């Protein structure tokens, strides 16, 4: 989880002088694209994703819906702080990753799905050398 938090913080801080610990939607989608979770072409769906999900891919709109639902459920929608409107903190990001893991690995339990997803994320990020 520490490594996932490190990646989260790096993506939050990329190109931003403020809110280095909150992730807006566009950075969330960028993170998922960089990790091969969201693909622009169906053929780019990660090879280790369970077979029944390969043909469907993971559209950006589904990631946006997960992002929005997590904001509503966790109360991270900026009701008390307008500057934090529509940004995930790490706890909310982690909850979103759990949901995405369950989507990609429906035959696994929640913890196993999250582990499988994070292994995929770490592998892709290391291959791309996005973070050193």
FITI-250403 format. One record per atom (N, C-alpha, C): y, x, z; residue in three letters. Coordinates in steps of 0.02 Angstrom, whole numbers, padded with zeros to 5 digits, always signed. Layout:
N
YXZALA...
REM end
This chain:
132
-00059+00041+00000UNK+00000+00000+00000UNK+00063+00044+00000UNK+00060+00101+00031UNK+00118+00146+00033UNK+00137+00168-00037UNK+00087+00184-00078UNK+00101+00206-00146UNK+00132+00148-00187UNK+00106+00088-00178UNK+00134+00031-00213UNK+00207+00020-00191UNK+00221+00029-00128UNK+00289+00022-00104UNK+00334+00076-00133UNK+00308+00135-00141UNK+00347+00189-00172UNK+00365+00171-00244UNK+00317+00144-00282UNK+00331+00123-00351UNK+00382+00067-00351UNK+00373+00020-00306UNK+00421-00036-00300UNK+00492-00010-00290UNK+00501+00035-00243UNK+00567+00062-00227UNK+00596+00101-00286UNK+00554+00137-00321UNK+00578+00175-00379UNK+00604+00128-00434UNK+00567+00075-00445UNK+00589+00026-00495UNK+00652-00011-00473UNK+00657-00025-00409UNK+00717-00058-00383UNK+00778-00014-00393UNK+00771+00051-00381UNK+00827+00097-00383UNK+00845+00119-00454UNK+00799+00112-00501UNK+00812+00136-00569UNK+00873+00102-00599UNK+00921+00143-00617UNK+00981+00118-00650UNK+01028+00077-00607UNK+01020+00082-00542UNK+01060+00042-00496UNK+01086+00084-00438UNK+01148+00073-00421UNK+01177+00109-00364UNK+01170+00069-00299UNK+01157+00004-00306UNK+01151-00038-00247UNK+01085-00076-00249UNK+01068-00107-00194UNK+01008-00147-00189UNK+00945-00109-00209UNK+00940-00048-00184UNK+00884-00005-00202UNK+00819-00026-00169UNK+00820-00079-00129UNK+00759-00103-00098UNK+00745-00177-00115UNK+00778-00201-00167UNK+00767-00270-00192UNK+00755-00267-00266UNK+00710-00308-00291UNK+00692-00307-00361UNK+00710-00372-00396UNK+00756-00369-00444UNK+00772-00429-00483UNK+00717-00443-00535UNK+00720-00501-00563UNK+00669-00522-00612UNK+00660-00472-00669UNK+00714-00449-00698UNK+00707-00406-00757UNK+00672-00340-00739UNK+00680-00315-00679UNK+00645-00254-00658UNK+00572-00269-00643UNK+00559-00329-00616UNK+00490-00350-00604UNK+00452-00354-00670UNK+00482-00385-00720UNK+00450-00391-00785UNK+00442-00321-00817UNK+00492-00278-00810UNK+00487-00210-00836UNK+00429-00173-00804UNK+00423-00178-00738UNK+00368-00147-00702UNK+00301-00171-00730UNK+00294-00236-00738UNK+00231-00264-00762UNK+00217-00243-00834UNK+00268-00238-00876UNK+00259-00214-00945UNK+00239-00141-00945UNK+00273-00100-00905UNK+00257-00029-00902UNK+00186-00017-00879UNK+00161-00061-00837UNK+00092-00055-00810UNK+00040-00087-00856UNK+00062-00116-00911UNK+00015-00147-00957UNK-00010-00215-00934UNK+00022-00244-00885UNK+00001-00310-00860UNK+00028-00364-00906UNK+00090-00357-00925UNK+00120-00402-00975UNK+00118-00364-01040UNK+00091-00394-01091UNK+00090-00361-01156UNK+00130-00402-01206UNK+00158-00367-01253UNK+00195-00401-01306UNK+00148-00421-01362UNK+00090-00389-01364UNK+00038-00406-01413UNK-00026-00419-01376UNK-00064-00469-01397UNK-00127-00486-01363UNK-00175-00427-01362UNK-00172-00385-01413UNK-00219-00329-01416UNK-00203-00276-01363UNK-00145-00281-01330UNK-00126-00231-01280UNK-00148-00250-01210UNK-00183-00304-01202UNK-00205-00324-01135UNK-00250-00270-01108UNK-00239-00248-01047UNK-00278-00193-01018UNK-00353-00205-01023UNK-00390-00151-01038UNK-00462-00157-01050UNK-00501-00174-00988UNK-00475-00160-00928UNK-00515-00174-00868UNK-00502-00244-00840UNK-00462-00284-00873UNK-00450-00352-00852UNK-00512-00393-00871UNK-00531-00439-00828UNK-00592-00477-00840UNK-00591-00511-00908UNK-00648-00513-00941UNK-00654-00534-01010UNK-00622-00602-01025UNK-00630-00650-00982UNK-00603-00716-00999UNK-00527-00718-01000UNK-00495-00667-00973UNK-00422-00664-00974UNK-00394-00623-01031UNK-00437-00584-01064UNK-00412-00540-01117UNK-00380-00578-01174UNK-00410-00633-01194UNK-00383-00669-01251UNK-00317-00703-01235UNK-00307-00720-01172UNK-00246-00754-01153UNK-00189-00706-01139UNK-00205-00645-01119UNK-00152-00598-01100UNK-00117-00622-01038UNK-00060-00594-01024UNK-00020-00615-00967UNK+00051-00620-00992UNK+00072-00679-01011UNK+00139-00687-01040UNK+00194-00677-00988UNK+00251-00653-01011UNK+00308-00640-00967UNK+00329-00704-00930UNK+00322-00761-00963UNK+00343-00824-00931UNK+00300-00838-00869UNK+00237-00819-00870UNK+00194-00829-00811UNK+00217-00783-00755UNK+00236-00722-00771UNK+00263-00677-00720UNK+00328-00705-00691UNK+00369-00734-00733UNK+00432-00764-00710UNK+00418-00823-00663UNK+00368-00862-00678UNK+00350-00919-00635UNK+00324-00894-00567UNK+00283-00843-00568UNK+00258-00814-00505UNK+00317-00788-00464UNK+00362-00752-00497UNK+00421-00725-00464UNK+00461-00781-00430UNK+00473-00835-00467UNK+00513-00891-00441UNK+00477-00925-00383UNK+00412-00936-00390UNK+00373-00968-00336UNK+00373-00927-00272UNK+00366-00862-00280UNK+00366-00818-00222UNK+00435-00820-00188UNK+00488-00819-00227UNK+00555-00823-00198UNK+00562-00886-00156UNK+00539-00942-00182UNK+00544-01006-00147UNK+00501-01006-00083UNK+00441-00980-00088UNK+00395-00980-00031UNK+00417-00933+00025UNK+00446-00876+00007UNK+00463-00827+00057UNK+00535-00834+00081UNK+00572-00878+00050UNK+00642-00887+00069UNK+00685-00829+00048UNK+00663-00791-00002UNK+00701-00733-00026UNK+00749-00752-00082UNK+00767-00814-00086UNK+00809-00837-00142UNK+00883-00829-00129UNK+00902-00794-00077UNK+00972-00778-00065UNK+01014-00834-00035UNK+00982-00881-00002UNK+01019-00937+00028UNK+01073-00913+00076UNK+01058-00862+00115UNK+01105-00837+00165UNK+01144-00776+00142UNK+01122-00746+00087UNK+01156-00687+00061UNK+01157-00691-00015UNK+01212-00713-00044UNK+01216-00722-00117UNK+01202-00658-00157UNK+01214-00600-00127UNK+01201-00537-00162UNK+01126-00527-00173UNK+01084-00558-00133UNK+01012-00550-00139UNK+00980-00606-00180UNK+01020-00647-00210UNK+00996-00703-00249UNK+00946-00680-00301UNK+00889-00710-00301UNK+00837-00697-00350UNK+00812-00624-00352UNK+00803-00595-00294UNK+00776-00527-00289UNK+00720-00525-00238UNK+00668-00489-00256UNK+00610-00483-00211UNK+00618-00422-00166UNK+00603-00432-00102UNK+00594-00374-00059UNK+00521-00352-00066UNK+00501-00299-00033UNK+00432-00275-00043UNK+00380-00326-00021UNK+00392-00360+00034UNK+00344-00410+00057UNK+00333-00464+00004UNK+00387-00486-00027UNK+00382-00537-00080UNK+00349-00509-00143UNK+00366-00447-00160UNK+00335-00413-00217UNK+00260-00408-00206UNK+00240-00390-00146UNK+00169-00384-00129UNK+00134-00451-00137UNK+00166-00505-00116UNK+00138-00572-00124UNK+00131-00589-00198UNK+00179-00568-00238UNK+00175-00580-00311UNK+00117-00541-00341UNK+00108-00480-00319UNK+00053-00439-00345UNK-00015-00469-00326UNK-00019-00499-00267UNK-00081-00533-00248UNK-00096-00589-00298UNK-00046-00629-00313UNK-00056-00684-00361UNK-00075-00659-00430UNK-00043-00606-00452UNK-00060-00579-00517UNK-00131-00551-00516UNK-00150-00518-00462UNK-00218-00493-00456UNK-00269-00549-00459UNK-00254-00605-00426UNK-00300-00662-00428UNK-00304-00692-00499UNK-00250-00689-00534UNK-00249-00714-00603UNK-00293-00671-00649UNK-00288-00605-00641UNK-00326-00559-00683UNK-00399-00552-00663UNK-00413-00560-00600UNK-00480-00550-00574UNK-00503-00611-00535UNK-00512-00668-00569UNK-00528-00730-00535UNK-00596-00729-00499UNK-00641-00686-00518UNK-00706-00686-00485UNK-00706-00644-00420UNK-00651-00609-00408UNK-00645-00569-00347UNK-00607-00607-00294UNK-00618-00590-00231UNK-00577-00620-00178UNK-00508-00590-00181UNK-00463-00617-00142UNK-00392-00597-00144UNK-00383-00521-00134UNK-00415-00493-00083UNK-00408-00422-00069UNK-00437-00378-00123UNK-00496-00397-00148UNK-00528-00358-00201UNK-00486-00360-00265UNK-00459-00419-00280UNK-00417-00427-00340UNK-00354-00384-00335UNK-00324-00382-00277UNK-00264-00341-00267UNK-00281-00267-00274UNK-00337-00247-00246UNK-00358-00176-00252UNK-00371-00158-00325UNK-00406-00201-00362UNK-00420-00188-00432UNK-00355-00183-00472UNK-00307-00227-00458UNK-00243-00226-00493UNK-00204-00163-00477UNK-00201-00144-00413UNK-00163-00084-00395UNK-00195-00021-00423UNK-00261-00018-00426UNK-00294+00039-00458UNK-00272+00043-00531UNK-00270-00013-00564UNK-00247-00015-00634UNK-00175+00009-00638UNK-00131-00017-00595UNK-00060+00002-00595UNK-00053+00077-00584UNK-00087+00104-00535UNK-00081+00176-00520UNK-00105+00218-00579UNK-00159+00196-00610UNK-00186+00233-00667UNK-00136+00234-00725UNK-00107+00177-00741UNK-00060+00172-00797UNK+00003+00212-00782UNK+00031+00204-00722UNK+00092+00240-00704UNK+00080+00316-00706UNK+00023+00337-00681UNK+00008+00409-00683UNK+00001+00434-00755UNK-00031+00393-00799UNK-00038+00412-00868UNK+00030+00417-00903UNK+00075+00372-00886UNK+00141+00372-00918UNK+00187+00423-00886UNK+00167+00448-00828UNK+00209+00496-00790UNK+00279+00468-00778UNK+00281+00402-00764UNK+00344+00368-00750UNK+00373+00395-00685UNK+00329+00405-00637UNK+00352+00427-00571UNK+00319+00494-00555UNK+00358+00541-00534UNK+00328+00605-00516UNK+00330+00618-00443UNK
REM end
